[in-house]
Amino acid sequence: MRTETKRVTIYFDPDIHRALRLKAAATERSVSDMVNEAVKLALAEDVEDIQAFEERVSEPNLDFDQFVKMLKRRGQI
């Protein structure tokens, strides 16, 4: 099933563009397919980060200064 696609203009650094074109040719894929896959992976990582944050939202915040002082009191630093 093919979904509707949108056309956009993306400006790449010339070396990045060349690398994309070479990889596309080597893998018999389009640059668009590779960019779409990379963006989907980046967005999926964001979803994982958001979920991890939501799971830890009820944890208490520990101030960096307090943490370092605690390490000092324990003789760990």
One Martini backbone bead per residue (centre of mass of N, CA, C, O) as a GRO file, in nm:
protein
   77
    1MET     BB    1   0.094   0.038   0.026
    2ARG     BB    2   0.054   0.366  -0.078
    3THR     BB    3   0.136   0.673   0.022
    4GLU     BB    4   0.124   0.987   0.056
    5THR     BB    5   0.331   1.240  -0.071
    6LYS     BB    6   0.579   1.489  -0.008
    7ARG     BB    7   0.727   1.779  -0.123
    8VAL     BB    8   1.073   1.877  -0.075
    9THR     BB    9   1.336   2.095   0.031
   10ILE     BB   10   1.681   2.000   0.058
   11TYR     BB   11   1.987   2.102   0.211
   12PHE     BB   12   2.307   1.987   0.135
   13ASP     BB   13   2.596   1.901   0.176
   14PRO     BB   14   2.790   1.803  -0.077
   15ASP     BB   15   2.913   1.548   0.064
   16ILE     BB   16   2.648   1.428   0.163
   17HIS     BB   17   2.513   1.405  -0.111
   18ARG     BB   18   2.719   1.216  -0.235
   19ALA     BB   19   2.690   0.988  -0.030
   20LEU     BB   20   2.393   0.936  -0.085
   21ARG     BB   21   2.416   0.869  -0.385
   22LEU     BB   22   2.614   0.631  -0.351
   23LYS     BB   23   2.434   0.462  -0.163
   24ALA     BB   24   2.192   0.443  -0.346
   25ALA     BB   25   2.337   0.291  -0.571
   26ALA     BB   26   2.448   0.050  -0.395
   27THR     BB   27   2.133  -0.016  -0.276
   28GLU     BB   28   1.895   0.050  -0.466
   29ARG     BB   29   1.808   0.341  -0.365
   30SER     BB   30   1.667   0.619  -0.260
   31VAL     BB   31   1.713   0.911  -0.113
   32SER     BB   32   1.431   0.936   0.004
   33ASP     BB   33   1.426   0.666   0.154
   34MET     BB   34   1.670   0.727   0.337
   35VAL     BB   35   1.560   0.984   0.469
   36ASN     BB   36   1.301   0.866   0.581
   37GLU     BB   37   1.438   0.657   0.762
   38ALA     BB   38   1.608   0.854   0.932
   39VAL     BB   39   1.369   1.015   1.045
   40LYS     BB   40   1.219   0.782   1.177
   41LEU     BB   41   1.448   0.708   1.373
   42ALA     BB   42   1.463   0.981   1.516
   43LEU     BB   43   1.166   0.982   1.614
   44ALA     BB   44   1.182   0.715   1.775
   45GLU     BB   45   1.388   0.822   1.978
   46ASP     BB   46   1.206   1.041   2.090
   47VAL     BB   47   0.990   0.854   2.202
   48GLU     BB   48   1.177   0.708   2.400
   49ASP     BB   49   1.255   0.959   2.562
   50ILE     BB   50   0.971   1.039   2.650
   51GLN     BB   51   0.903   0.776   2.797
   52ALA     BB   52   1.134   0.789   3.002
   53PHE     BB   53   1.049   1.054   3.127
   54GLU     BB   54   0.762   0.967   3.216
   55GLU     BB   55   0.867   0.734   3.407
   56ARG     BB   56   1.056   0.966   3.581
   57VAL     BB   57   0.879   1.213   3.686
   58SER     BB   58   0.853   1.112   4.003
   59GLU     BB   59   1.130   1.168   4.049
   60PRO     BB   60   1.362   1.310   4.215
   61ASN     BB   61   1.543   1.589   4.230
   62LEU     BB   62   1.902   1.644   4.188
   63ASP     BB   63   2.132   1.842   4.276
   64PHE     BB   64   2.450   1.877   4.186
   65ASP     BB   65   2.568   2.002   4.443
   66GLN     BB   66   2.450   1.793   4.637
   67PHE     BB   67   2.583   1.546   4.512
   68VAL     BB   68   2.879   1.629   4.550
   69LYS     BB   69   2.862   1.660   4.859
   70MET     BB   70   2.785   1.367   4.913
   71LEU     BB   71   3.041   1.242   4.797
   72LYS     BB   72   3.230   1.383   4.994
   73ARG     BB   73   3.110   1.269   5.262
   74ARG     BB   74   3.169   0.962   5.159
   75GLY     BB   75   3.462   0.966   5.009
   76GLN     BB   76   3.441   0.955   4.675
   77ILE     BB   77   3.610   1.257   4.636
   0.00000   0.00000   0.00000
